[in-house]
Every structure is written in C-alpha cells, then in structure tokens.
Amino acid sequence: MIKVTTFATPIKIFATQRELKELDEHVSAFLNEAHAAKVFSVSDTTTAGENGETIGLIRTVAYSVDDD
C-alpha cells in the first residue's frame, strides 16, 4: 500500500542546520517505525511569514508498506 505523510518544522535564523538534521532524524525514525518498504518521493517546501521570510519547512514523503 502506498502512503503519504507530511512533516512540518519551524525554521529559525542561525538554527537551520540543526533543525534540518532533527527533521531528517524524525522522518527516518518514522519510516523505520512504519516499516516502509520503499520511499518513492521526498519533497520539501517552505512556508513564509507576513514579510516573505521563510519561517517553516514542510516535508512530504511518499512511501510503501507491505500489506498485512
């Protein structure tokens, strides 16, 4: 069965490197716990504040799990 899950994280100035690493770790842990058989797609997009500044990141993952 193919599934799609979305993750979100805030982005703060001077903390982006750490936040992206934490997001990578969170997504990897999720895929391990979900017993993902294959990952088909990983897509990132940013969210913007009132003045156009980047304030967050949304990561969408399409993956498959074996049918039980």
N, C-alpha and C positions, 0 to 999 in steps of 0.2 A: 504494500500500500504506500502510495506517495503522500507525504505530508509537507506542510509549510508552516514554519514557526517564525515569529518576529521577536527580536530583542531590541531594547532601547537603552541608551545610556546618555547621561548629560556630558557635555564637553566643557571643561573649564580651562581658561587660558593658563598655560605653563604646566598643565597636568595631563595633557592629551596623550602622551606616550604611555603613561601608567594606566589611564582609562581604557585605551585601546587594548593593552595587554590583558587587563581584567576582563574586558568583553570577550576577547579571544578565548580566555580560560573558561569563562562562563558558557560560551557556546560549545566548546569542546566537551566540557563536563556534561552538558545537556545531551549532546549527541551520543556520548558513551552510555548514559543512563537510559536513553531511549532505544539503545541497541540499533542505531542507524546502520543499515547495510551498505548504503551508498549515499553520497552527497552529490546532488546534481547541480546545485547553484548556490552561491553566496553573493548577496548584493547589499551594498551599503549606500545609504543616502543620508544627507544631513537635514537637520531642522534648523530654522532660522528664527532669531529674535525680531523684535519690532524694528530694529535698525539694520536688519540684514545680516547681523553677525551669526556665526554658527554657534548654536547652543546645545546641540544634541546630535546623536547618531542613531539611525535605525538600521539594524542588520536583519535581513530576511534570508532564511535558509530553507531550501527545498531538499528533501531527503526521503529515502525509502526505508521502511522497516519490513521485516518478513511477516507475512500473515500468520497469525496464530491459529 
